[in-house]
Amino acid sequence: MAQKLIVIGANGTGLSCAMEASRKFANFNITVFDKSKYISYGACSMPYVLNDMVEDYTKIFARSKEFFEKKGIDIRIETEVINIKLNEKKVEYKDKSGKIEEMSYDKLMIATGSKSRKLPFEKENQKNVFHFTKMEDLLMVKKYMKDNDVKNITVIGGGYIGAEVADSLSDTGRKVTLVEMFEILSVFDEDIKLPLREVLAKKENLTIIEGKGIKDLIWNSDIVKSVLLEDKSEIQTDMVIVSAGVLPETTLAEKAGLRLGESKAIQVNKKGQTSVHNVFAGGDCAEIYHSVLDKFVYIPLGTNANRTGKIIGRNFEVCCKEVAICGTSMLEIAGLQMASTGISEKLAKKLNLNYVTKMKDYHLKPGYFSNDKIWIKMIVEKYTSKILGCQMIGHSEVHGKINNVATMIHNKMRITDVESIDMGYHPIMSTVWDPLILIARKF
């Protein structure tokens, strides 16, 4: 007998789920709803459209609506689910004409993503203040810069998105000021960020202000003319981009009565099930299990979203697959690559763990081939030698090496086991001893 699967959200999590379910279950009728007309795109690539590293924004779309329809998936774009009726196993939705209808389901997947955190002094009809989490945001920012004489830009928030946006915009020749009330890229420990700070201090068109919050935006009608900081200094600006973090989009879930976790994201188990057995959730709207911390956390990342969607897509008939992460993330900024997996030293200290750390810089190849270096910081549990986390920054190869460490953590290797790994060598590609072996020896 045919089963009806409804998916709310047509990006990484939702479409990964729909595609996997269509492959695994021939008897499923799958409908995907999304209130946007833009689906299946890589939001992580959006900062690189700003400086034309990606010249055509359409290149960051992974699949078209027609692609999914050829796979037998019914895609309803510009159609918003406005209510979930758990007792009746129905959703209520509104199409772009305003018509409201209902559809029944046997299984429901919620992938409503996240929403940008707004500042208390924003206006409803602001003309030069933007956020940067959706395709609509990217297109509005690009259009405003094209249509107006934008010379000075203020980016508020120094997390991954804010740092990448500020870096990218500074490459366009405009003067960019990044304001962060605490410290930039706070997921990283301060010592591993020192090479980045040296590079950023020399970067043209980019000024970074840390440890100062925003007191207010100074308006001229609906246009922000300057940003007022807590110390009463002002930053003259032609445009503001707010990147003050994201919040899980749980409006539908809360209204339906689904349970939320400590983070206020949707509470799920390792299989992606919510507090109602036939309703699943994943991606930026839901919590996810962190294997190092041994708890559910809220980490909104594209990798987590796609992985969760795929696993849930396999779990609709027999729930046997589980999702676990160790918090791996990476970015590229000012020509340097940065990455982290597991937990940082500051978090280990906050959790009162008994740990030791080692940090060292290494050449990636013999000096007669390349001067590229990598800085590695490893956090290890004392006495057990369990790898708790690792952070890296370097000129190249950071992606592969952090993934090696993530594999070690996933397989519960100890730091004392690392030297036994048969890592290869060739002078054009590497040093005789891989930097991961060298840092492991220090323990």
SEVOGU-896313 format. One record per residue (C-alpha): residue in three letters; x, y, z. Coordinates in steps of 0.001 Angstrom, whole numbers, padded with zeros to 6 digits, always signed. Layout:
<pts>
ALAXYZ
...
</pts>
This chain:
<pts>
MET+000000+000000+000000
ALA+001298+003469-000934
GLN+002644+005634+001861
LYS+002399+009426+001825
LEU+005508+011331+002843
ILE+005359+015109+003245
VAL+008588+017085+003558
ILE+008505+020715+004704
GLY+011582+022496+003344
ALA+013293+022110-000035
ASN+016973+022575+000646
GLY+019791+020404+002010
THR+017950+018398+004655
GLY+014538+018190+003026
LEU+015694+017281-000458
SER+018354+014842+000770
CYS+015589+013135+002737
ALA+013137+013111-000199
MET+015718+011749-002635
GLU+016867+008980-000280
ALA+013272+007962+000463
SER+012469+007865-003269
ARG+015444+005535-003844
LYS+014682+003245-000918
PHE+010880+003066-000890
ALA+009164+002467-004222
ASN+005732+002651-002571
PHE+006164+006233-001277
ASN+004314+009212-002699
ILE+006533+012170-001794
THR+005516+015831-001683
VAL+007939+018608-000752
PHE+006732+022104+000218
ASP+008795+025290+000334
LYS+007576+028852+000722
SER+010494+030176-001361
LYS+010878+029888-005116
TYR+014592+029163-004636
ILE+015395+025570-003744
SER+018371+023207-003717
TYR+021194+025739-003490
GLY+024435+025879-001533
ALA+024080+028717+000966
CYS+027708+028200+002052
SER+028800+029481-001370
MET+026824+032744-001174
PRO+029670+034932+000219
TYR+031760+034091-002851
VAL+029100+035489-005168
LEU+029610+038913-003554
ASN+033177+039293-004874
ASP+032443+037459-008157
MET+034615+034490-007281
VAL+031394+032793-008398
GLU+030378+035070-011279
ASP+026871+033679-011798
TYR+024757+032986-008698
THR+022769+030310-010536
LYS+025865+028091-010455
ILE+025370+027474-006730
PHE+022050+025713-007374
ALA+022562+021954-007106
ARG+019372+020669-008784
SER+016350+022114-010538
LYS+012702+021588-009630
GLU+012340+019546-012827
PHE+015145+017197-011753
PHE+013222+016144-008656
GLU+009937+015888-010528
LYS+011565+013435-012971
LYS+012415+011329-009910
GLY+008723+011229-009023
ILE+008894+013848-006252
ASP+006129+016459-006207
ILE+007807+019830-005528
ARG+005499+022661-004403
ILE+007484+025925-004442
GLU+006097+029256-003217
THR+003733+027162-001126
GLU+003861+027632+002630
VAL+002786+025030+005182
ILE+000919+027088+007785
ASN-000298+024372+010149
ILE+000452+020787+011165
LYS-002506+018789+012480
LEU-000812+015929+014321
ASN-004012+014175+015457
GLU-005467+014192+011944
LYS-002074+013528+010255
LYS-002602+016453+007904
VAL-000813+019661+006938
GLU-002514+022876+005947
TYR-000786+024887+003219
LYS-001197+028150+001327
ASP-000089+028612-002287
LYS+001141+031877-003814
SER-002393+032841-004842
GLY-003440+032672-001168
LYS-005549+029543-001578
ILE-005509+027315+001531
GLU-005787+023521+001262
GLU-004980+020386+003265
MET-002979+017238+002543
SER-002790+014053+004604
TYR+000412+012172+005389
ASP+001650+008899+006824
LYS+005141+010241+007546
LEU+006143+013865+008012
MET+009608+015392+007768
ILE+010205+018925+009107
ALA+013207+020700+007569
THR+012251+024334+008089
GLY+015835+025501+008617
SER+016835+028589+010565
LYS+016140+032301+010618
SER+018539+035179+011041
ARG+018707+036769+014484
LYS+017459+040372+014226
LEU+018798+043361+016110
PRO+016352+045230+018376
PHE+016875+048530+016549
GLU+016053+047348+013016
LYS+013048+048745+011132
GLU+010363+046923+009198
ASN+010910+048847+005947
GLN+014674+049363+006182
LYS+016269+049969+002793
ASN+019989+049433+003380
VAL+020037+046865+006206
PHE+020216+043236+005120
HIS+020644+039749+006541
PHE+022531+036951+004808
THR+021070+033481+005270
LYS+018846+032936+002198
MET+019130+033296-001561
GLU+016721+036229-001368
ASP+019211+037993+000929
LEU+022089+037501-001508
LEU+020115+038866-004446
MET+018943+041913-002489
VAL+022492+042717-001345
LYS+023871+042379-004885
LYS+021095+044561-006303
TYR+021508+047274-003689
MET+025252+047488-004296
LYS+024688+047652-008049
ASP+021977+050327-007876
ASN+023569+052555-005217
ASP+026906+054243-004616
VAL+027985+051890-001840
LYS+031499+052662-000642
ASN+031345+051833+003074
ILE+029795+048649+004456
THR+029341+047563+008068
VAL+029024+043856+008870
ILE+027631+043118+012332
GLY+028680+039734+013709
GLY+031985+037910+013397
GLY+030958+034268+013142
TYR+031566+032129+010061
ILE+029090+033948+007819
GLY+029957+037450+008989
ALA+033710+036868+008625
GLU+033369+035362+005146
VAL+030987+038123+003988
ALA+033270+040883+005304
ASP+036336+039295+003717
SER+034567+038843+000386
LEU+033131+042381+000279
SER+036529+043907+001100
ASP+037846+042280-002093
THR+035458+044454-004129
GLY+037361+047634-003227
ARG+034756+048888-000764
LYS+035687+049814+002805
VAL+034319+047163+005159
THR+034095+047338+008946
LEU+033327+044127+010843
VAL+031934+044635+014352
GLU+031831+041743+016829
MET+030765+042300+020439
PHE+032931+039418+021699
GLU+035650+037891+019490
ILE+035646+036877+015833
LEU+035294+033177+014997
SER+034691+032298+018634
VAL+034477+028553+017908
PHE+038294+028652+017631
ASP+040721+029069+020512
GLU+042610+032345+020597
ASP+046098+030868+020051
ILE+045141+029111+016799
LYS+043765+032427+015456
LEU+047059+034309+015796
PRO+048239+033569+012202
LEU+044861+034794+010929
ARG+045043+037995+012951
GLU+048446+038784+011432
VAL+047007+038405+007912
LEU+043817+040346+008666
ALA+045816+043246+010141
LYS+047482+043712+006734
LYS+044358+043259+004613
GLU+043299+046339+002695
ASN+039766+047721+003002
LEU+038937+045620+006089
THR+038747+046923+009658
ILE+037809+044583+012509
ILE+036398+045893+015783
GLU+036067+043345+018608
GLY+034743+043577+022151
LYS+032277+046352+021350
GLY+028546+045907+020988
ILE+026127+047951+018872
LYS+024259+050601+020847
ASP+022026+051817+018003
LEU+021619+052432+014299
ILE+021417+056092+013286
TRP+018642+056507+010726
ASN+017723+059066+008114
SER+014163+057950+007382
ASP+014571+054267+006323
ILE+018288+054543+005550
VAL+021019+053836+008124
LYS+023687+056528+007963
SER+025918+055304+010791
VAL+026330+052608+013396
LEU+026661+053749+017015
LEU+028871+051560+019219
GLU+028697+051092+022989
ASP+031679+053398+023499
LYS+029690+056112+021632
SER+031961+056030+018580
GLU+030223+056013+015181
ILE+030891+054149+011963
GLN+029702+055989+008848
THR+028124+053481+006499
ASP+026211+053119+003236
MET+024966+049609+003963
VAL+024673+047233+006915
ILE+024714+043437+006823
VAL+023527+041782+010031
SER+025109+038408+010746
ALA+024416+038059+014454
GLY+023743+034327+014393
VAL+020717+032213+013522
LEU+017792+030744+015433
PRO+016036+027440+014657
GLU+012822+028006+012700
THR+010430+026075+014938
THR+007203+028083+014559
LEU+005284+025213+012936
ALA+006667+022591+015305
GLU+005859+024611+018420
LYS+002369+025411+017199
ALA+001764+021702+016563
GLY+002942+020786+020069
LEU+006226+019031+019239
ARG+008796+019018+022022
LEU+011780+021384+021850
GLY+015204+020708+023351
GLU+017355+022810+025660
SER+018598+024823+022681
LYS+014989+025613+021652
ALA+015501+023599+018474
ILE+013236+020612+017797
GLN+014084+017701+020078
VAL+014911+014494+018202
ASN+016519+011145+018926
LYS+019561+009800+017073
LYS+017279+008471+014329
GLY+015709+011870+013679
GLN+012343+011123+015311
THR+010577+013908+017172
SER+008345+013455+020224
VAL+005704+012086+017800
HIS+006838+008764+016308
ASN+005868+009337+012656
VAL+007154+012916+012559
PHE+010856+013521+011899
ALA+013009+016651+011886
GLY+016538+017569+010925
GLY+018890+020297+009760
ASP+018974+023837+011088
CYS+015612+023526+012864
ALA+016571+020519+015011
GLU+019129+019322+017514
ILE+021752+016717+016620
TYR+023758+014214+018687
HIS+027393+015173+019395
SER+029517+012080+020038
VAL+032355+013840+021911
LEU+030008+015713+024238
ASP+027611+012737+024437
LYS+024609+015047+024241
PHE+022251+016670+021760
VAL+023330+020142+020627
TYR+022377+022797+018098
ILE+025014+023155+015363
PRO+023472+024522+012132
LEU+025851+023417+009371
GLY+025232+022307+005786
THR+027119+019047+006319
ASN+024948+018157+009309
ALA+021819+019085+007347
ASN+022554+016894+004339
ARG+023780+013946+006412
THR+020714+014058+008659
GLY+018327+014275+005716
LYS+019875+011247+004054
ILE+019736+009134+007223
ILE+016126+010075+007981
GLY+015221+009207+004394
ARG+016236+005621+005196
ASN+014373+005452+008506
PHE+010718+005796+007502
GLU+009806+002092+007629
VAL+012375+000628+010035
CYS+014256+003127+012202
CYS+017732+001619+012262
LYS+020140+004338+011090
GLU+021539+006884+013543
VAL+023152+010307+013131
ALA+026148+011362+015204
ILE+028575+014219+014600
CYS+031787+015429+016191
GLY+031309+019060+015190
THR+033586+019308+012151
SER+033551+022683+010405
MET+035837+024729+008179
LEU+036162+028012+006336
GLU+038550+029981+004141
ILE+039286+033604+004971
ALA+041929+036062+003760
GLY+043716+033255+001917
LEU+043980+031028+004983
GLN+042093+027803+005615
MET+040691+027112+009101
ALA+039019+024024+010496
SER+037864+022489+013750
THR+036577+019119+014895
GLY+035563+017792+018296
ILE+035669+020420+021042
SER+037891+023433+021654
GLU+040153+023962+024642
LYS+037881+026740+025925
LEU+034934+024315+025930
ALA+037008+021559+027554
LYS+037933+024048+030275
LYS+034319+025168+030687
LEU+033246+021529+031089
ASN+036005+021031+033681
LEU+037552+018159+031720
ASN+040987+016812+032571
TYR+042878+017503+029366
VAL+046234+018428+027841
THR+046940+020367+024641
LYS+049801+020668+022198
MET+050169+023184+019375
LYS+052863+023430+016698
ASP+053380+024712+013167
TYR+054707+022415+010443
HIS+055776+022645+006819
LEU+053451+020792+004473
LYS+056156+019973+001904
PRO+059946+020155+001747
GLY+061106+023780+001669
TYR+062568+023442-001817
PHE+059034+022731-003146
SER+056821+024959-000995
ASN+056811+027246+002043
ASP+053186+026409+002915
LYS+052660+025773+006619
ILE+049945+024409+008843
TRP+049358+025133+012538
ILE+047773+022260+014479
LYS+046331+022330+017981
MET+045252+019023+019520
ILE+043146+018624+022668
VAL+043482+015233+024384
GLU+041945+013761+027521
LYS+044604+013174+030149
TYR+045270+009550+031249
THR+042897+008007+028634
SER+044605+009606+025565
LYS+041168+010088+023992
ILE+041214+012749+021258
LEU+038751+015445+022313
GLY+039290+017909+019514
CYS+041593+019512+016994
GLN+041908+022934+015374
MET+043990+023905+012363
ILE+044920+026907+010278
GLY+047141+026857+007230
HIS+047903+027839+003679
SER+046578+024560+002233
GLU+045603+020933+002968
VAL+043597+021841+006082
HIS+040444+020204+004709
GLY+042026+016766+004321
LYS+043892+016782+007607
ILE+040924+017888+009737
ASN+038858+015139+008094
ASN+041594+012668+009097
VAL+041227+013749+012713
ALA+037421+013597+012495
THR+037824+009991+011302
MET+040078+009248+014269
ILE+037509+010696+016685
HIS+034673+008829+014983
ASN+036575+005545+015337
LYS+037543+006330+018954
MET+041275+006230+018271
ARG+043652+007394+020975
ILE+046398+009914+020308
THR+048927+007159+021097
ASP+047590+005142+018138
VAL+048182+007847+015538
GLU+051907+007246+015053
SER+051130+003680+013931
ILE+049066+004857+010922
ASP+050807+004136+007616
MET+050698+007640+006127
GLY+052333+008052+002721
TYR+055127+010351+001597
HIS+056343+011914-001616
PRO+058488+015087-001662
ILE+056201+016872-004132
MET+053162+016164-001928
SER+054295+015947+001698
THR+057030+015838+004284
VAL+058482+012475+005375
TRP+056470+012554+008591
ASP+052921+013808+008301
PRO+052178+016746+010648
LEU+049482+014659+012369
ILE+052074+012064+013325
LEU+054442+014790+014522
ILE+051815+016455+016738
ALA+050773+013047+018103
ARG+054365+012304+019152
LYS+054262+015364+021425
PHE+051813+013533+023696
</pts>
